[in-house]
Amino acid sequence: MLLITCTEEVIKIKQLDGEQDIIMMSHGDGGLLTHQLLKETFFPLLHNEWLKKQGDAALLELHGERLALSTDSFVVSPLFFPGGDIGKLAICGTVNDLVVSGAKPLWLTVGFILPEGLSKEKLHAVVRSMAETARGLDLPIVAGDTKVVEGGSDQENLFINTTGIGLICPETNFDPENIQPSDKIIVSGSIGDHGAAIMASRLGMAPDEAPASDCAPLIYLLELLKPFFSSIKAMRDPTRGGLATTLIELASAAKVDCVIEEQKIFVNDRVRAITDITGVDPYYLASEGRAILIVEDGAEKDVLAALQKHPLCDKASIIGEVKPGNGRLFLRTVLGGTRALHMLAGTPLPRIC
């Protein structure tokens, strides 16, 4: 049994029968333990100027061209869920990391780790979904790899890695260091849909009653927002750790505070029902087809109007603003109070992306 206590800066994990230094599921939830692991192990040993940025993609230069390179691994359970599957998710996840970095995706690679015992029918369905999603974006998968491991008792333990290369749009300069007090915060739609869909699937809810994942490629944003690139300070997709964790990461990188308004954040009724039943905060549930934008003060209404022209962004809204501070996130509730939102500590549900 584990006891987990946290403050804004510190998380302490104690084993009741003695302290152990081991990897736990919570190290992969995108929250405090993930960041602790990165700071203690990966960043010190692999340190370089690209990793230092801690962005969704590495921004590279080659022969005068600006490129973005992103890699991600997907371990979702179950493999198939309302609104998508691990194949579609693997394509959209890497595509979206490139898009929010200001890059048009050009090529993808894919690697599979297959458990012994996985049915060929399921694998075929996953690969077909990947192919259809990539083909719909005119995005070729140009290289790949496959490994098979012992399956154990869980024959759905299929893992996928995708890597993408994109060409950065010349007008963009998305960087959290550009964020300033008075900038506005926009989210492109409802939040928490993907995490709630996975949760509903694991609870055994019927597909016609469960929320559907918002899993979708964000590549349309590049054309939609092109007239406003100079006004967009930063853009992120709120995947692991959800809206709250992503905004805390941006606030910390920019050394500012973010204040968001509860009544302006749209949560679908089915998502709200799931979170009310389980006690999980929707602000920490993953979205896989949404973007968070930090926009220069004065440009937010034009950016919002452009977003709302797209059917996937009809619930887009201006949810808050940036304030002077030191990396905190605050929520103004519908009752008029204000509470701090901290980095996620503990795993609300396993293997969501």
C-alpha positions in Angstrom: 0.0 0.0 0.0 1.3 3.5 -0.8 0.7 6.8 0.9 1.0 9.8 -1.4 1.2 13.4 0.0 2.0 16.4 -2.1 2.4 20.2 -1.9 3.0 22.5 -4.9 6.7 21.7 -4.9 7.1 18.3 -3.2 5.7 14.8 -3.5 6.7 12.2 -1.0 6.1 8.5 -1.6 6.5 6.1 1.3 6.0 2.3 1.3 4.4 1.1 4.5 6.8 -1.8 4.8 9.9 0.3 4.0 11.0 2.8 1.4 11.7 1.5 -2.1 13.0 3.4 -5.1 11.0 1.8 -7.9 9.0 2.8 -11.0 5.3 2.8 -10.4 2.3 3.4 -12.7 2.0 7.0 -11.5 5.4 7.7 -13.1 3.6 7.5 -16.5 0.5 9.7 -15.7 2.2 13.0 -16.8 2.0 14.5 -13.3 4.4 15.1 -10.5 6.1 11.7 -10.5 6.6 11.9 -14.3 8.2 15.3 -14.0 10.3 14.1 -11.0 11.5 11.1 -13.0 12.5 13.4 -16.0 14.4 15.8 -13.7 16.2 13.2 -11.7 17.1 10.7 -14.5 16.5 11.6 -18.1 17.3 15.3 -18.3 20.6 15.2 -16.4 21.9 12.2 -18.4 20.6 13.2 -21.8 20.9 17.0 -21.4 21.1 19.1 -24.6 19.6 22.4 -25.9 16.6 20.6 -27.5 15.5 18.6 -24.5 15.9 21.7 -22.3 12.9 23.2 -24.0 10.6 20.3 -22.9 8.3 20.9 -25.8 5.9 18.5 -27.6 8.5 18.4 -30.4 12.2 19.2 -30.9 12.7 22.3 -33.1 15.6 21.7 -35.4 17.3 23.6 -38.3 18.8 21.9 -41.4 20.1 23.8 -44.4 18.0 26.9 -43.6 14.8 24.9 -43.0 13.1 24.7 -39.6 11.9 21.2 -38.8 10.0 19.6 -35.9 10.7 16.1 -34.6 8.4 14.3 -32.2 8.1 10.8 -30.9 5.5 9.2 -28.6 4.5 5.8 -27.3 0.9 4.5 -26.9 -0.2 1.9 -24.4 -3.9 2.5 -24.1 -6.1 -0.1 -22.5 -8.6 -1.2 -23.9 -7.2 -1.2 -27.5 -10.6 -0.2 -28.9 -12.8 2.4 -27.2 -15.8 4.7 -28.1 -14.5 7.1 -30.7 -11.3 5.4 -31.6 -8.6 2.8 -31.0 -4.9 2.6 -30.3 -4.1 2.8 -34.0 -5.9 6.0 -34.7 -4.6 7.4 -31.4 -1.0 6.7 -32.3 -1.3 8.7 -35.5 -3.3 11.6 -34.1 -1.0 11.8 -31.0 2.2 12.4 -33.0 0.5 14.5 -35.6 -1.0 16.8 -32.9 2.4 17.2 -31.2 3.8 18.5 -34.4 0.9 20.8 -35.1 0.9 22.5 -31.7 4.6 23.1 -32.3 3.7 25.0 -35.5 4.7 22.3 -37.9 3.0 20.7 -40.9 3.6 16.9 -40.6 5.5 15.3 -43.5 6.5 11.8 -42.5 5.8 9.2 -39.8 7.5 6.1 -38.6 5.8 3.4 -36.5 7.1 0.6 -34.2 5.0 -2.2 -32.7 5.7 -4.3 -29.6 3.3 -7.2 -30.0 2.4 -9.7 -27.2 2.5 -13.3 -28.0 -1.2 -14.4 -28.1 -2.6 -11.3 -29.6 -5.1 -12.2 -32.3 -4.2 -11.4 -35.8 -7.7 -10.0 -36.4 -7.2 -7.3 -33.7 -3.8 -6.4 -35.0 -5.2 -6.1 -38.5 -7.9 -3.8 -37.3 -5.4 -1.6 -35.5 -3.1 -1.4 -38.5 -6.0 -0.7 -40.8 -7.2 2.2 -38.6 -3.7 3.6 -38.6 -3.5 3.4 -42.4 -6.9 5.0 -42.9 -6.1 7.9 -40.5 -2.7 8.6 -42.0 -4.1 8.3 -45.6 -6.8 10.8 -44.8 -4.1 13.3 -43.9 -2.0 12.4 -47.0 0.7 11.5 -44.5 3.0 8.5 -45.4 4.3 6.0 -42.9 7.8 5.6 -44.3 9.5 3.2 -41.9 8.7 0.9 -39.1 9.7 -2.0 -36.8 8.0 -5.0 -35.1 9.0 -7.0 -32.1 7.1 -9.8 -30.3 7.3 -10.3 -26.5 5.9 -12.9 -24.1 2.2 -12.1 -23.7 1.6 -13.1 -20.1 -2.0 -13.0 -18.9 -2.9 -9.8 -20.7 -2.9 -10.5 -24.4 -4.0 -6.9 -25.3 -0.6 -5.6 -24.1 0.0 -4.0 -27.5 2.4 -1.0 -27.5 2.9 1.4 -30.4 5.5 4.1 -31.0 5.2 6.7 -33.6 7.7 9.3 -34.7 6.9 12.3 -36.9 8.9 14.9 -38.8 7.2 18.2 -39.8 8.1 21.5 -41.5 7.7 24.4 -39.2 5.5 27.2 -40.7 7.7 30.2 -41.2 5.2 32.6 -39.4 5.1 30.6 -36.2 7.2 31.1 -33.0 5.3 29.1 -30.5 7.4 29.1 -27.2 6.2 29.4 -23.6 8.9 31.9 -23.0 6.9 34.3 -25.1 3.9 34.3 -22.7 3.3 37.5 -20.8 0.7 38.7 -18.2 -2.6 39.8 -19.8 -2.3 37.1 -22.5 -5.6 35.1 -22.9 -6.1 31.3 -22.7 -8.3 29.6 -25.2 -9.3 25.9 -25.4 -10.5 24.6 -28.7 -13.4 22.5 -27.4 -14.7 20.4 -24.5 -12.2 18.8 -22.2 -11.6 15.3 -20.8 -13.5 13.4 -23.4 -10.7 10.8 -24.2 -9.9 10.1 -20.6 -13.6 9.7 -19.8 -14.2 7.4 -22.8 -11.3 5.1 -21.6 -12.7 5.1 -18.0 -16.2 4.3 -19.3 -14.8 1.4 -21.3 -13.0 0.0 -18.3 -16.2 0.2 -16.2 -18.0 -1.8 -18.8 -20.5 0.9 -19.9 -22.4 0.3 -23.1 -21.0 2.2 -26.1 -24.3 4.1 -26.7 -24.2 5.4 -23.1 -20.5 6.1 -22.7 -18.8 9.4 -23.7 -16.8 9.2 -27.0 -13.1 10.0 -27.2 -12.3 13.3 -28.9 -9.4 11.6 -30.7 -8.8 13.5 -33.9 -5.9 15.1 -35.8 -5.5 18.8 -35.3 -3.8 19.5 -38.7 -6.7 21.7 -39.8 -5.6 24.3 -37.2 -2.6 25.2 -39.3 -4.8 26.6 -42.1 -7.5 27.9 -39.8 -5.1 29.9 -37.6 -2.6 31.0 -40.2 -3.7 34.6 -40.2 -3.1 34.8 -36.4 0.2 32.9 -36.0 2.0 36.1 -34.9 -0.5 36.6 -32.1 -0.3 33.0 -30.8 2.4 32.8 -28.0 2.2 29.0 -27.4 0.0 26.0 -28.2 -0.2 22.6 -26.6 -2.5 19.6 -26.7 -3.8 18.6 -23.2 -3.1 14.8 -23.2 -1.6 13.1 -20.2 -2.5 15.1 -17.1 -5.3 17.0 -18.9 -6.0 20.7 -19.0 -4.7 21.4 -15.5 -1.3 19.8 -15.9 -0.7 21.3 -19.3 -1.4 24.8 -18.1 0.8 24.3 -15.0 3.6 23.2 -17.4 3.1 26.3 -19.5 2.9 28.6 -16.5 6.0 27.1 -15.0 8.0 27.5 -18.2 6.9 31.1 -18.6 7.2 32.0 -14.9 3.7 33.3 -14.8 0.4 32.3 -13.2 -2.7 31.2 -15.1 -6.3 31.9 -13.9 -9.1 30.0 -15.6 -12.9 30.4 -15.2 -14.9 27.2 -14.4 -18.1 28.5 -16.0 -16.2 29.0 -19.3 -14.8 25.5 -19.6 -17.1 23.1 -21.4 -17.4 19.6 -20.1 -19.7 17.2 -21.9 -22.6 15.9 -19.9 -21.5 12.3 -20.2 -18.0 13.2 -19.2 -19.4 15.1 -16.2 -21.5 12.1 -15.2 -18.5 9.7 -15.3 -16.3 12.1 -13.2 -19.1 12.7 -10.7 -19.5 8.9 -10.2 -15.8 8.2 -9.9 -14.7 11.4 -8.1 -12.1 12.1 -10.8 -11.5 15.8 -11.6 -12.2 16.4 -15.3 -9.5 19.0 -15.5 -6.9 16.2 -15.2 -8.5 13.9 -17.8 -6.8 13.6 -21.2 -8.1 15.1 -24.4 -6.7 13.8 -27.7 -8.3 16.2 -30.1 -8.1 19.6 -28.4 -5.6 22.4 -28.3 -4.8 25.0 -25.7 -3.7 28.4 -27.1 -2.1 31.3 -25.3 -3.0 34.3 -27.3 -1.8 37.9 -27.2 -4.2 40.2 -25.4 -6.5 41.8 -27.9 -6.4 39.0 -30.5 -8.4 36.5 -28.5 -11.8 37.3 -30.0 -10.6 37.0 -33.6 -8.8 33.7 -32.9 -11.9 32.4 -31.2 -14.1 33.4 -34.1 -11.8 31.6 -36.5 -11.8 28.4 -34.4 -15.6 28.3 -34.0 -16.0 28.1 -37.8 -14.7 24.6 -37.7 -17.2 21.9 -36.6 -14.7 20.3 -34.2 -14.2 23.6 -32.4 -17.9 24.7 -31.9 -17.3 24.6 -28.2 -14.1 26.6 -28.2 -14.0 29.3 -25.6 -11.7 31.9 -23.9 -11.3 30.3 -20.5 -8.9 32.6 -18.7 -5.9 34.8 -18.7 -2.3 35.0 -17.7 -1.2 36.9 -14.5 2.1 37.8 -13.0 3.3 34.9 -10.8 5.7 31.9 -10.6 4.1 28.9 -12.3 0.8 28.4 -10.5 -2.7 27.6 -11.8 -5.9 28.9 -10.2 -9.6 28.1 -10.9 -12.3 30.6 -10.3 -15.4 28.5 -9.4 -19.0 29.1 -10.4 -19.6 29.9 -6.8 -17.2 32.8 -6.9 -14.3 31.3 -5.0 -10.8 30.6 -6.2 -8.8 27.4 -5.7 -5.4 26.3 -6.7 -5.0 23.4 -9.1 -1.8 21.4 -8.6 0.2 19.0 -10.7 -1.5 15.6 -10.8 -0.3 13.3 -8.0 -1.4 9.7 -8.5 -3.0 7.9 -11.4 -6.8 8.4 -11.9 -6.9 5.6 -14.4 -4.2 3.5 -16.1 -3.0 3.5 -19.7 -5.1 6.3 -21.3 -2.8 7.1 -24.2 
